[in-house]
């Protein structure tokens, strides 16, 4: 039963990341030209990376665990299951998503999982979402570009923990020392409570 619960949590986390990414671009979809409509469906492929650092934080019952991963020629941030920590140096199987909205090409990464995503989808639909805000100074920048598709995240100190603030919309870039505003996103219910961070400007 414990293994089954963890497996459901992993699938829920992966699907939830996809759902939040879709929400982040929904506001722009109405302005998408007809010729770009098919580009909204991300091209997906499976690759691998190596864990460089592990990050974790919590806010009450909500938890975040993620990894700075060496992927190709750069570093990216990938969310993980809080119940299944990975150590630096470990290899990760990654699902790489490429999408384009209004001509802006974006990369997103998730740990590859197998199993019945229908269960996780039901849990994601019925989950609770609350959003608060935060401000912090950029300590480091994670960015990588591949075939015109770009990923960017900023490492900041939040409640005395180092976290990654992902930029899902390709805002104007920030540098180390800049102050950024971000959303603190609380999702899930019961034992599936997740914490994530997204750039808001």
C-alpha positions as CSV (number, residue, x, y, z in Angstrom):
1,X,0.0,0.0,0.0
2,X,2.8,2.4,0.8
3,X,4.5,1.8,-2.6
4,X,1.1,2.3,-4.3
5,X,0.5,5.6,-2.5
6,X,4.0,6.9,-3.5
7,X,3.4,5.9,-7.1
8,X,0.1,7.8,-7.2
9,X,1.9,10.8,-5.6
10,X,4.6,10.8,-8.3
11,X,2.1,10.6,-11.1
12,X,0.0,13.3,-9.4
13,X,3.0,15.6,-9.2
14,X,4.0,15.1,-12.8
15,X,0.4,15.7,-14.1
16,X,0.0,18.7,-11.8
17,X,3.1,20.3,-13.2
18,X,1.6,19.9,-16.7
19,X,-1.7,21.4,-15.5
20,X,0.0,24.4,-13.9
21,X,2.1,25.0,-17.1
22,X,-1.1,25.0,-19.1
23,X,-2.7,27.5,-16.8
24,X,0.3,29.8,-17.1
25,X,-0.1,30.1,-20.9
26,X,-3.9,30.1,-21.0
27,X,-4.1,33.9,-20.8
28,X,-2.0,34.2,-23.9
29,X,-3.8,31.6,-26.0
30,X,-6.6,33.9,-27.0
31,X,-4.1,36.0,-28.9
32,X,-2.5,33.1,-30.7
33,X,-2.6,33.3,-34.4
34,X,-4.5,30.5,-36.2
35,X,-1.3,29.2,-37.8
36,X,0.2,28.8,-34.3
37,X,-2.7,26.8,-32.8
38,X,-1.1,23.4,-33.4
39,X,2.2,24.6,-31.8
40,X,0.5,24.7,-28.4
41,X,0.7,20.9,-28.2
42,X,4.2,20.3,-26.8
43,X,6.6,18.1,-28.6
44,X,7.7,15.4,-26.1
45,X,10.8,13.3,-25.9
46,X,12.6,11.4,-23.2
47,X,16.2,12.1,-22.2
48,X,18.4,11.9,-19.1
49,X,20.2,14.2,-16.8
50,X,22.4,14.1,-13.6
51,X,21.3,15.5,-10.2
52,X,23.6,18.4,-9.2
53,X,21.8,19.6,-6.1
54,X,18.6,18.8,-4.2
55,X,16.3,21.6,-3.0
56,X,13.5,21.3,-0.5
57,X,11.1,23.6,1.3
58,X,7.8,23.4,3.2
59,X,4.9,25.6,4.2
60,X,2.7,23.9,6.7
61,X,1.6,20.6,5.2
62,X,2.7,21.6,1.7
63,X,6.1,20.4,0.6
64,X,8.5,21.0,-2.3
65,X,11.3,18.8,-3.4
66,X,13.2,19.4,-6.6
67,X,16.5,19.1,-8.3
68,X,19.0,21.2,-10.1
69,X,19.9,18.8,-13.0
70,X,22.7,18.9,-15.5
71,X,21.0,18.5,-18.9
72,X,23.0,18.7,-22.1
73,X,25.1,21.9,-21.8
74,X,23.2,23.6,-19.0
75,X,21.3,23.3,-15.7
76,X,17.6,23.0,-15.3
77,X,15.1,22.6,-12.4
78,X,13.0,19.5,-12.1
79,X,10.3,18.9,-9.5
80,X,10.3,15.5,-7.7
81,X,8.4,13.4,-5.2
82,X,9.0,14.6,-1.6
83,X,8.7,11.0,-0.5
84,X,11.4,9.7,-2.8
85,X,14.6,11.8,-2.5
86,X,17.3,11.5,-5.1
87,X,21.0,12.1,-4.3
88,X,23.5,14.3,-6.1
89,X,25.2,12.4,-8.9
90,X,22.1,10.2,-9.5
91,X,20.8,9.8,-13.1
92,X,17.3,11.0,-13.8
93,X,15.1,9.9,-16.7
94,X,13.4,13.1,-17.9
95,X,10.5,14.0,-20.1
96,X,11.2,17.1,-22.0
97,X,8.3,19.2,-23.2
98,X,8.7,21.8,-26.0
99,X,5.8,24.3,-26.6
100,X,5.3,27.5,-28.5
101,X,2.9,30.4,-27.7
102,X,2.9,33.6,-29.7
103,X,6.2,32.7,-31.1
104,X,7.8,32.2,-27.7
105,X,9.4,28.7,-27.5
106,X,9.6,27.2,-24.0
107,X,11.1,24.1,-22.4
108,X,9.7,22.2,-19.4
109,X,11.1,19.2,-17.6
110,X,9.5,16.4,-15.6
111,X,10.8,13.2,-14.1
112,X,9.6,10.4,-16.3
113,X,7.0,8.2,-14.7
114,X,5.0,5.2,-15.7
115,X,1.6,4.0,-14.6
116,X,-2.0,4.9,-14.8
117,X,-2.2,8.7,-15.3
118,X,-6.0,8.6,-15.2
119,X,-5.9,8.2,-11.4
120,X,-3.6,11.1,-11.1
121,X,-5.7,13.2,-13.4
122,X,-8.8,12.7,-11.2
123,X,-6.8,13.7,-8.2
124,X,-5.4,16.8,-10.0
125,X,-8.9,17.9,-11.0
126,X,-10.2,17.6,-7.5
127,X,-7.2,19.2,-5.8
128,X,-7.3,22.5,-4.0
129,X,-5.2,25.5,-5.2
130,X,-4.2,28.6,-3.3
131,X,-1.6,31.2,-4.3
132,X,0.3,33.7,-2.2
133,X,3.1,36.1,-3.3
134,X,6.7,36.5,-2.4
135,X,9.7,38.8,-3.2
136,X,13.4,37.8,-3.1
137,X,16.8,38.5,-4.5
138,X,18.1,36.3,-7.3
139,X,21.1,34.2,-6.1
140,X,21.6,32.2,-9.2
141,X,20.1,31.7,-12.7
142,X,19.4,28.4,-14.3
143,X,18.9,28.7,-18.1
144,X,19.3,26.5,-21.1
145,X,18.3,26.9,-24.8
146,X,17.8,24.1,-27.3
147,X,16.7,24.7,-30.9
148,X,15.2,28.0,-30.0
149,X,13.3,26.6,-27.0
150,X,14.3,28.1,-23.6
151,X,14.0,27.2,-19.9
152,X,14.7,29.7,-17.2
153,X,14.5,29.5,-13.4
154,X,15.9,31.7,-10.6
155,X,17.3,30.4,-7.3
156,X,16.2,32.5,-4.4
157,X,16.1,32.3,-0.6
158,X,12.5,31.8,0.7
159,X,11.8,31.3,4.4
160,X,15.5,30.4,4.9
161,X,15.3,27.7,2.2
162,X,16.7,27.8,-1.3
163,X,14.0,27.3,-3.9
164,X,13.7,27.6,-7.7
165,X,11.3,30.1,-9.2
166,X,10.4,28.9,-12.7
167,X,9.6,31.4,-15.5
168,X,6.9,29.7,-17.6
169,X,6.3,32.7,-19.8
170,X,9.7,33.9,-20.8
171,X,9.6,37.3,-19.1
172,X,12.4,39.7,-19.6
173,X,15.5,38.1,-18.0
174,X,16.8,38.9,-14.6
175,X,20.4,38.7,-13.3
176,X,22.0,37.8,-10.0
177,X,21.2,40.5,-7.4
178,X,17.9,41.5,-9.0
179,X,14.7,41.4,-6.9
180,X,11.9,39.4,-8.4
181,X,8.2,38.9,-7.5
182,X,6.8,35.4,-7.6
183,X,3.8,33.2,-6.8
184,X,3.9,30.6,-4.1
185,X,1.5,27.9,-5.3
186,X,-0.1,25.5,-2.9
187,X,-1.8,22.5,-4.6
188,X,-3.3,19.2,-3.7
189,X,-5.1,17.7,-0.8
190,X,-4.7,15.2,2.0
191,X,-1.2,13.5,1.6
192,X,-0.7,15.0,-1.9
193,X,0.1,18.6,-0.9
194,X,2.6,20.2,-3.2
195,X,4.5,23.5,-3.1
196,X,5.9,25.3,-6.2
197,X,7.1,28.7,-7.3
198,X,6.4,30.7,-10.5
199,X,7.7,34.1,-11.7
200,X,5.1,36.7,-11.8
201,X,6.9,39.6,-13.5
